[in-house]
């Protein structure tokens, strides 16, 4: 089942608001409505990749203390 553009926009907003303690991001759907489905999927992929990289960086940082 394909996601609608509205659902993809909601997914982007949810990814941006994934971390507690940060001011919530609210996206006006009209700002992204002009984008096609593929572009929205690319944004989601980019956000997921950034979060994955951040998690790897955090893991490496924690590992340095384990070796002390």
C-alpha positions as CSV (number, residue, x, y, z in Angstrom):
1,X,0.0,0.0,0.0
2,X,1.4,3.3,-1.0
3,X,1.5,6.2,1.5
4,X,-0.3,9.3,0.6
5,X,1.5,12.6,0.4
6,X,-0.3,13.7,3.6
7,X,1.0,10.6,5.4
8,X,4.5,11.2,4.1
9,X,4.4,14.8,5.3
10,X,3.2,13.5,8.7
11,X,6.1,11.0,8.7
12,X,8.6,13.7,8.1
13,X,7.2,15.8,11.0
14,X,7.3,12.8,13.3
15,X,10.9,12.1,12.4
16,X,11.8,15.7,13.1
17,X,10.1,15.4,16.5
18,X,11.6,12.1,17.5
19,X,13.7,13.3,20.4
20,X,12.3,14.4,23.7
21,X,13.2,17.8,25.1
22,X,13.4,19.6,21.8
23,X,10.9,22.2,20.7
24,X,8.4,20.4,18.5
25,X,8.5,21.1,14.7
26,X,5.2,21.7,13.0
27,X,5.1,21.5,9.3
28,X,2.5,23.4,7.3
29,X,1.4,20.7,4.7
30,X,1.1,23.4,2.1
31,X,4.8,24.0,2.3
32,X,5.5,20.4,1.1
33,X,2.4,19.8,-1.0
34,X,4.1,21.0,-4.2
35,X,6.7,18.2,-3.8
36,X,6.1,14.9,-5.5
37,X,6.0,11.6,-3.7
38,X,9.5,10.6,-4.6
39,X,10.9,13.9,-3.2
40,X,9.1,13.3,0.1
41,X,10.5,9.8,0.3
42,X,14.0,11.2,-0.3
43,X,13.5,13.6,2.6
44,X,12.4,10.7,4.8
45,X,15.4,8.6,3.7
46,X,17.8,11.6,4.4
47,X,16.3,12.1,7.9
48,X,16.6,8.4,8.7
49,X,20.2,8.4,7.5
50,X,21.1,11.4,9.6
51,X,19.6,9.8,12.7
52,X,21.5,6.5,11.9
53,X,24.8,8.4,11.6
54,X,24.0,10.3,14.9
55,X,23.4,7.0,16.7
56,X,26.7,5.6,15.4
57,X,28.5,8.7,16.5
58,X,26.9,8.4,20.0
59,X,27.8,4.7,20.2
60,X,31.4,5.4,19.3
61,X,31.5,8.2,22.0
62,X,30.1,5.8,24.7
63,X,32.5,3.0,23.7
64,X,35.5,5.2,24.4
65,X,34.5,5.3,28.1
66,X,34.1,1.6,28.3
67,X,37.8,1.2,27.4
68,X,38.9,3.4,30.3
